Amino acid sequence: MILNAFSINMLSLPARASFDPLAVDEARALAAGMASAVGHPDTAAVFAATLGVPVPMNRATVRLAPGDVALVGQMMGPRLPEGATSLPEGASIAWVRVTVS
C-alpha cells in the first residue's frame, strides 16, 4: 500500500512496526504493483511522477496486519500548489518502508 501519511490507527494492536528509510530507486521498486491509499490528488500525481507507477488518489481506510508492508512518502518543505504534478522548489519526499510484525 502506498501512503502519504502513517497513523497508529492503521495498526491492529498489539503490533510492532519498523520504519526503514529508502532511496527513491528502492521506493520505485517497492511501489510496483502496490495499491494506493494516497488521499490527495496532487500528492498522488507527484508520487506517480516520482515513482513511475500509477498512484491514483484513493481516500481509503487503511488497516495493516502482521506481514504487511507499506510505502510512505512523507512530503517535506512547502505545500504543493493546487494542480501540482512535480515538487516545488525546496520540497522533497522522504520514502519510508513500514513493515508490520
Order of alpha helices (4+ residues) and beta strands (2+ residues): beta-beta-alpha-alpha-beta-beta
